[in-house]
Amino acid sequence: MKHGLRRFIAVSVAALTMISAMPARYGTKGIIRAVTASAATTIESGAKGVAVQVSSNATLYFYFNRDKQSFEVCGSTITGDNVEVTIPDTVSYKGKEYIVTAIRPYAFCNQTNLVKINGSSEYITSIGQGAFYGCFNLTEVGIYNYVESAIEYIGPIAFEGCSSLDNIRFARRTDEIGAHAFWDCTSISDIRLNDIKILGNAAFYNCSGADKIDLSMSQLTNIPNHAFCYCSNTKEIHLPEMLTEIGIQSFAGCSSIDKVYIPDSVSVIETGAFLCCDSLKTVMMPEGIISVGDHAFFNCPDMKFFVSKNPNAFIGNYAVGWHLLDNGMPVTNDNFIVWSTGSGRVKEYATNNGLNYYNISEAPSLAADQYKNFEWTHNNNTTSWGKNGNNYFNSDHSPYANGELNTKWKGVCGGMAIVSVLTSTGYLSVSDYAPQYSRIKDIAPNRDNSIPDFVKSYVTTVWANQFPYVNDYSTDISNRFGKEMLRYAEYTTYGADASVFVIGGDNKHGSHAMVCFGLEFKEYASDKNDAVWNGWDARLMIYDVNNTQHNINDYFYVNFADGSWYSKGYLHYGYDPSSNGIRMIHSYDKMIFRNDMTVDEFFDAIRIK
């Protein structure tokens, strides 16, 4: 963890669901590491049965399941190094062929020379407890075809300690995964569970290599305790819409996630659920949250605000707005704001903890006033940003022009929007590309003054290196806003990162980049009785870089019931809502693309030295 706070605390199994015994006023020093239930037992490969030599260095043993009239792998003898084993589809017994339907408990456990297991994706439906426990050289389980696996059940500790296992495609359609099933599988790169109904405690504990956790298509109603604790490389978490509860320390130590959308169905977030998520900035809270447990978001120092639409929600000790200093002392996060809708327990929490409290109704006007500092004095046109009708690059930036050097003017709306967003959210400073300036608004403030050449070159370089919009939130149906996209737009109003907002995109018109810096609800709008609302519930606040200031005519009006929308600005550009999309890109690393550079390296290369 980037603040050096990763301190495992060994506890008994009985303490698996506890935080620290330390008094609450001192916070918690780290995440508890529960002891594996099997740690005290020496486990060996399963019992002998019908022996089948499947290769020169592998013999498998099979148990006959009389009820199912099928065979199940119950043991193995494997010799040599780097062995690949294929489980046969059928076993011949007493003159009759029987299909193989399962891998029984401990069948391959501690077979450290096993590197790959293959089997029928059609027949094998179950992998028992500890089946591959301790197979730390196992890299692949090939029990799936191009579409899916038939495995319905994976037992407790089935793959615990399989630190070389790099994917779990075989588990994507599984209904039940037991406790600790993938504990310490540190090489898994992606966790995607489409059909899961039952997930055991600590099932994916310390799967530190997983870049994404996608449960959006699952049938889970709760995330169990410690389920994804210490998935430290995970950058994206997608939760199912039917979820009601997030368990104790379920995502604790996921130190790479910076934002998480919690569905409206969730009412309870348990103790330490997101404890020590060092990079977490934005938590899009459910509308009807009832309880946020002790230390739920403790030691998330990048969090600057917390929102509860329920003013009487229970907020536990040190739940939000607190982090630890390196000396172990708890302090409040700088300028932390608690947002809610009136007096109640949420406001009391803010007051009792010395945190700022604002009413949600204040957010739109505050956001609009703040964003004025990040508007360009000159708008998006060839006179301001081009040179003799061409894109402008100077000698500092031409190496990064990405093939666009000296091409004809195409507009740099994307570059202007990206620089506005990244400056407004603190990823860039104005002085990086405009020395002696501290606000975009102050760059060439008079119409007689042209934009400084370095600024012009910087913005056009950023534009030329845009990725073709790998978007975070978009709409599958072009004339509808998605629920998560609207929620992020709302949270921008409270303090989440502003977003590059892209409209259009057909072959005739291309697309246009703007900025979304918030959302205003009709009930809080000063003009809520004006005809312009015409039944709309809210509006996205948009800054169009074709103008020198944001204009209410550019706003996007939204119907929350079905996601439909209307905007004069969209129609002004001649876009057809039936054939054009809307995209919102808010991730720093998705705004810019360079084949040979990270985003940080790119911006470091083009800023003023």
Residue pairs with C-beta under 8 A, 6 or more apart in sequence:
1 232
1 253
1 255
1 276
1 278
2 255
2 278
2 279
3 278
3 299
3 301
3 323
3 324
3 326
4 326
5 29
5 30
5 276
5 278
5 299
5 324
6 30
6 31
6 253
6 276
7 29
7 30
8 30
8 31
8 32
8 33
9 20
9 29
9 30
9 31
9 32
9 33
10 33
10 35
11 18
11 32
11 33
11 34
11 35
12 35
13 34
13 35
13 37
15 32
15 34
16 32
16 34
16 201
16 202
16 225
16 226
17 225
17 248
18 32
19 28
19 32
19 248
19 249
19 271
19 272
19 275
19 294
19 295
20 28
20 29
20 32
22 28
22 29
24 294
24 317
24 318
25 330
26 330
27 295
27 298
27 299
27 318
27 322
27 324
27 330
28 272
28 275
28 295
28 298
28 299
28 318
29 324
29 328
30 276
31 229
31 230
31 249
31 252
31 253
31 272
31 275
31 276
32 249
34 202
34 205
34 226
36 157
36 160
36 180
36 183
37 156
37 157
37 179
37 180
38 130
38 133
38 157
38 160
38 180
43 106
43 109
43 110
43 130
43 133
43 134
44 106
44 109
44 110
45 75
45 76
45 77
45 106
45 107
45 108
45 109
45 110
45 111
46 61
46 74
46 75
46 76
46 104
46 105
46 106
46 107
46 109
47 61
47 63
47 74
47 75
48 61
48 74
48 75
49 61
49 62
49 63
49 64
49 74
49 75
50 61
50 62
50 63
50 64
50 71
50 91
50 93
51 59
51 60
51 61
51 62
52 59
52 60
52 61
52 62
52 88
52 91
53 59
54 60
54 85
54 86
54 87
54 88
55 83
55 85
55 86
57 78
57 79
57 80
57 83
58 76
58 77
58 78
58 79
58 83
58 85
59 76
59 77
59 78
60 73
60 75
60 76
60 85
60 87
60 88
61 73
61 74
61 75
61 76
61 77
62 71
62 72
62 73
62 74
62 91
62 100
63 71
63 72
63 73
63 74
63 104
64 70
64 71
64 93
64 98
65 71
65 72
65 101
65 102
68 101
69 98
70 98
70 99
70 100
70 101
70 102
70 123
71 90
71 91
71 93
71 98
71 99
71 100
71 101
72 100
72 101
72 102
72 103
72 104
72 126
73 87
73 100
73 102
73 103
73 104
73 107
73 108
74 104
74 107
75 106
75 107
76 85
76 107
76 108
76 111
78 85
78 108
78 111
78 113
78 114
79 113
80 113
81 113
82 113
82 115
82 137
83 113
83 114
83 115
84 115
84 116
84 117
84 118
85 114
85 116
85 117
85 118
86 117
86 118
86 119
87 100
87 103
87 117
87 118
87 119
87 120
87 124
87 143
88 100
89 99
89 100
89 120
89 123
90 97
90 98
90 99
90 100
91 97
91 98
91 100
92 98
99 120
99 123
100 119
100 120
100 123
100 124
101 123
101 124
101 125
101 126
102 124
102 125
102 126
102 127
102 128
103 119
103 124
103 126
103 127
103 128
103 131
104 128
104 131
105 128
105 129
105 130
105 131
105 155
106 128
106 129
106 130
106 131
106 133
107 128
107 131
108 114
108 117
108 131
108 132
108 135
109 130
109 131
109 132
109 133
109 134
109 135
110 133
110 134
110 135
111 132
111 135
112 134
112 135
112 136
112 137
113 137
114 132
114 135
114 137
114 138
115 137
115 138
115 139
115 140
115 164
116 138
116 139
116 140
116 141
116 142
117 132
117 138
117 140
117 141
117 142
117 143
118 142
118 143
119 142
119 143
120 143
121 143
121 144
121 145
121 148
121 149
121 150
121 170
122 145
122 150
123 150
124 143
124 150
124 151
125 150
125 151
125 152
125 153
126 151
126 152
126 153
126 154
126 155
127 151
127 153
127 154
127 155
127 158
128 155
128 158
129 155
129 156
129 157
129 158
129 178
130 155
130 156
130 157
130 158
130 160
131 155
131 158
131 159
132 138
132 141
132 158
132 159
132 162
133 157
133 158
133 159
133 160
133 161
134 160
134 161
134 162
135 159
135 161
135 162
136 161
136 162
136 163
136 164
137 164
138 159
138 162
138 164
138 165
139 164
139 165
139 166
139 187
140 165
140 166
140 167
141 165
141 168
141 170
142 170
143 149
143 151
143 170
144 169
144 170
144 172
148 172
148 173
149 169
149 170
149 171
149 172
149 173
149 174
150 173
151 170
151 171
151 173
151 174
152 173
152 174
152 175
152 176
153 174
153 175
153 176
154 171
154 174
154 176
154 177
154 178
154 181
155 178
155 181
156 178
156 179
156 180
156 181
156 200
157 178
157 179
157 180
157 181
157 183
158 178
158 181
158 182
159 165
159 181
159 182
159 185
160 180
160 181
160 182
160 183
160 184
160 185
161 183
161 184
161 185
162 182
162 184
162 185
163 184
163 185
163 186
163 187
164 187
165 182
165 185
165 187
165 188
166 187
166 188
166 189
166 209
167 188
167 189
167 190
168 182
168 185
168 188
168 190
168 191
168 192
171 177
171 193
172 192
172 193
172 194
172 195
173 194
173 195
174 193
174 195
174 196
175 195
175 196
175 197
175 198
176 196
176 197
176 198
176 199
177 193
177 196
177 198
177 199
177 200
177 203
178 200
178 203
179 200
179 201
179 202
179 203
180 200
180 201
180 202
180 203
180 205
181 200
181 203
181 204
182 188
182 203
182 204
182 205
182 207
183 202
183 203
183 204
183 205
183 206
184 205
184 206
184 207
185 204
185 207
186 206
186 207
186 208
186 209
187 209
188 204
188 207
188 209
188 210
189 209
189 210
189 211
190 210
190 211
190 212
190 214
191 204
191 207
191 210
191 212
191 213
191 214
191 228
191 231
191 234
192 212
192 214
193 199
193 214
193 215
193 218
194 217
194 218
195 217
195 218
195 219
196 215
196 218
196 219
196 220
197 218
197 219
197 220
199 220
199 223
199 224
199 227
200 224
200 227
201 224
201 225
201 226
201 227
201 247
202 224
202 225
202 226
202 227
202 229
203 224
203 227
204 210
204 213
204 227
204 228
204 231
205 226
205 227
205 228
205 229
205 230
206 229
206 230
206 231
207 228
207 230
207 231
208 230
208 231
208 232
208 233
209 233
210 231
210 233
210 234
211 233
211 234
211 235
211 236
212 234
212 235
212 236
212 237
212 238
213 228
213 231
213 234
213 236
213 237
213 238
214 236
214 238
215 223
215 237
215 238
215 239
215 240
216 238
216 239
216 240
216 241
217 240
218 240
219 240
219 242
220 240
220 242
220 243
221 242
221 243
221 244
221 245
222 243
222 244
222 245
222 246
222 247
223 239
223 243
223 245
223 246
223 247
223 250
223 251
224 247
224 250
225 247
225 248
225 249
225 250
225 270
226 247
226 248
226 249
226 250
226 252
227 247
227 250
227 251
228 234
228 237
228 250
228 251
228 254
229 249
229 250
229 251
229 252
229 253
229 254
230 252
230 253
230 254
231 251
231 253
231 254
232 253
232 254
232 255
232 256
233 256
234 254
234 256
234 257
235 256
235 257
235 258
236 257
237 251
237 254
237 257
237 260
238 261
239 260
239 261
239 262
239 263
239 266
240 263
241 263
241 264
241 265
242 263
242 265
243 262
243 263
243 265
243 266
244 265
244 266
244 267
244 268
245 266
245 267
245 268
245 269
245 270
246 262
246 266
246 268
246 269
246 270
246 273
247 270
247 273
248 270
248 271
248 272
248 273
248 293
249 271
249 272
249 273
249 275
250 270
250 273
251 257
251 260
251 273
251 274
251 277
252 272
252 273
252 274
252 275
252 276
252 277
253 275
253 276
253 277
254 274
254 277
254 280
255 276
255 277
255 278
255 279
256 279
257 277
257 279
257 280
258 279
258 280
258 281
258 282
258 302
258 587
259 280
259 281
259 282
259 283
259 284
259 488
259 496
259 586
260 274
260 280
260 282
260 283
260 284
261 284
261 484
261 487
261 488
262 269
262 283
262 284
262 285
262 286
263 286
264 286
264 287
264 288
265 286
266 286
266 289
267 286
267 288
267 289
267 290
267 291
268 289
268 290
268 291
268 293
269 289
269 291
269 292
269 293
269 296
270 293
270 296
271 293
271 294
271 295
271 296
271 316
272 293
272 294
272 295
272 296
272 298
273 293
273 296
273 297
274 280
274 283
274 296
274 297
274 300
275 295
275 296
275 297
275 298
275 299
276 298
276 299
276 300
277 297
277 299
277 300
278 299
278 300
278 301
278 302
279 302
280 297
280 300
280 302
280 303
281 302
281 303
281 304
281 496
281 497
282 303
282 488
282 491
282 495
282 496
282 497
283 297
283 303
283 306
284 484
284 487
284 488
284 490
284 491
284 496
285 306
285 307
285 308
285 309
287 309
287 310
288 309
288 310
289 308
289 309
289 310
289 313
290 310
290 313
290 314
291 313
291 314
291 316
292 308
292 313
292 314
292 315
292 316
292 319
292 320
293 316
293 319
294 316
294 317
294 318
294 319
295 316
295 317
295 318
295 319
296 316
296 319
296 320
297 303
297 306
297 319
297 320
297 321
298 318
298 319
298 320
298 322
298 323
298 330
299 322
299 323
299 324
300 323
300 333
301 323
301 333
303 320
303 321
303 333
303 336
304 333
304 334
304 335
304 336
304 337
304 495
305 336
305 337
305 338
305 339
305 494
305 495
306 320
306 321
306 336
306 337
306 338
306 339
307 339
307 340
307 360
307 491
307 494
308 315
308 338
308 339
308 340
308 346
309 340
309 341
309 360
310 340
310 344
310 346
311 340
311 341
311 342
311 343
311 344
311 345
311 346
311 347
312 344
312 345
312 346
313 344
313 345
313 346
314 345
315 345
315 346
315 349
318 330
319 349
320 336
320 338
320 349
321 332
321 333
321 336
321 338
321 350
321 353
321 355
322 330
322 331
322 332
322 333
322 353
323 330
323 331
323 333
324 330
324 331
325 331
332 353
332 354
332 355
335 356
336 355
336 356
337 355
337 356
337 357
337 358
337 494
337 495
338 346
338 347
338 349
338 350
338 355
338 356
338 357
338 358
339 357
339 358
339 359
339 360
339 363
339 494
340 346
340 347
340 357
340 359
340 360
341 359
341 360
341 361
342 359
347 357
349 355
350 356
350 357
351 357
358 366
360 494
360 524
361 523
361 524
363 493
363 494
363 518
363 524
364 493
364 518
364 519
364 520
364 521
364 524
364 525
364 541
367 492
367 493
367 517
367 518
367 541
368 517
368 518
368 541
368 550
370 424
371 424
371 498
371 515
371 517
371 518
371 541
371 543
371 550
372 441
372 549
372 550
373 424
373 439
373 440
373 441
374 420
374 423
374 424
374 439
374 440
374 441
374 498
374 515
374 543
375 420
375 440
375 441
375 543
375 548
375 549
375 550
376 416
376 420
376 440
376 443
376 545
376 548
377 440
377 441
377 442
377 443
377 444
377 445
377 451
377 548
378 384
378 385
378 444
378 450
378 451
378 548
379 545
379 546
379 547
379 548
380 411
380 412
380 413
380 416
380 545
380 546
381 546
382 389
382 409
384 450
384 451
384 456
385 392
385 409
385 412
385 416
385 451
385 456
385 459
385 460
386 392
386 409
387 456
389 408
389 409
390 406
390 407
390 408
390 409
391 401
391 404
391 405
391 406
391 407
391 408
391 409
391 410
391 412
391 460
391 463
391 464
392 453
392 456
392 457
392 460
393 401
393 404
393 405
393 406
393 457
393 460
393 461
393 464
394 453
394 454
394 457
396 454
396 457
396 606
397 457
397 458
397 460
397 461
397 606
398 405
400 461
400 464
400 465
400 594
400 602
400 605
400 606
401 461
401 464
402 464
402 465
402 594
403 464
404 460
404 463
404 464
411 512
412 459
412 460
412 463
413 463
413 512
413 513
413 514
413 545
413 546
414 462
414 463
414 466
414 500
414 502
414 513
415 459
415 460
415 461
415 462
415 463
415 464
415 466
416 459
416 463
416 513
416 545
417 500
417 501
417 513
417 514
417 515
417 545
418 462
418 463
418 466
418 500
418 513
418 591
418 592
419 428
419 433
419 440
419 458
419 459
419 462
420 440
420 498
420 515
420 543
420 545
421 497
421 498
421 499
421 500
421 515
421 586
421 591
422 428
422 588
422 591
422 603
423 429
423 430
423 440
424 498
424 517
425 497
425 498
427 588
427 603
428 603
428 607
429 438
430 437
430 438
430 439
430 440
430 443
431 437
431 438
431 608
432 603
432 607
432 608
433 454
433 455
433 458
433 459
433 606
433 607
433 608
434 440
434 443
434 452
434 454
434 455
435 454
435 608
437 443
443 451
443 452
443 455
444 450
444 451
444 452
454 608
458 606
458 607
461 606
462 592
462 606
465 592
465 593
465 594
465 602
466 591
466 592
466 593
467 590
467 591
467 592
467 593
468 593
469 502
469 511
469 583
469 585
470 585
470 590
470 593
471 502
471 583
471 584
471 585
471 590
472 488
472 499
472 584
472 585
472 586
472 587
472 590
473 482
473 484
473 485
473 488
473 583
473 584
473 586
474 482
474 485
474 581
474 582
474 583
474 584
475 481
475 482
475 485
475 563
475 581
475 582
476 482
478 577
478 578
478 579
478 580
478 581
478 582
479 564
479 565
479 577
479 578
480 562
480 563
480 564
480 565
481 558
481 563
481 564
481 565
481 582
482 563
483 563
485 582
485 584
486 519
486 538
486 558
486 560
486 563
488 496
488 499
488 584
488 586
489 499
489 516
489 518
489 519
489 540
489 584
490 518
490 519
490 538
492 498
492 499
492 516
492 517
492 518
492 519
492 586
493 517
493 518
493 519
493 520
493 541
496 586
497 586
497 588
498 515
498 516
498 517
498 586
499 515
499 516
499 584
499 585
499 586
500 513
500 514
500 515
500 516
500 584
500 585
500 586
500 591
501 513
501 514
501 515
501 516
501 540
501 542
501 582
501 583
501 584
502 511
502 512
502 513
502 514
502 582
502 583
502 584
502 585
503 511
503 512
503 514
503 569
503 570
503 573
503 575
503 580
503 581
503 582
504 510
504 511
504 512
504 570
504 573
504 575
504 580
504 581
505 511
505 580
505 581
505 583
506 575
506 576
506 579
506 580
509 573
509 574
509 575
509 580
512 544
512 546
512 573
513 545
514 542
514 543
514 544
514 545
514 554
514 569
515 542
515 543
515 544
515 545
516 540
516 541
516 542
516 584
517 541
517 542
517 543
517 550
518 540
518 541
519 538
519 539
519 540
519 541
519 558
520 538
520 539
520 541
520 555
521 537
521 538
522 528
522 533
522 536
522 537
522 538
522 539
525 533
525 539
527 533
532 557
533 557
534 557
534 566
535 559
536 557
536 558
536 559
536 565
536 566
537 558
537 559
537 560
537 561
538 557
538 558
538 560
539 555
539 556
539 557
539 558
540 555
540 556
540 558
541 550
541 555
542 550
542 554
542 555
542 556
542 567
542 569
543 550
543 554
544 550
544 551
544 554
544 569
547 554
551 569
553 568
553 569
554 567
554 568
554 569
555 567
555 569
556 565
556 566
556 567
556 569
556 570
556 582
557 565
557 566
557 567
558 564
558 565
559 565
565 577
565 582
570 577
585 591
588 599
589 598
589 599
591 599
592 599
592 602
592 603
594 601
594 602
597 605
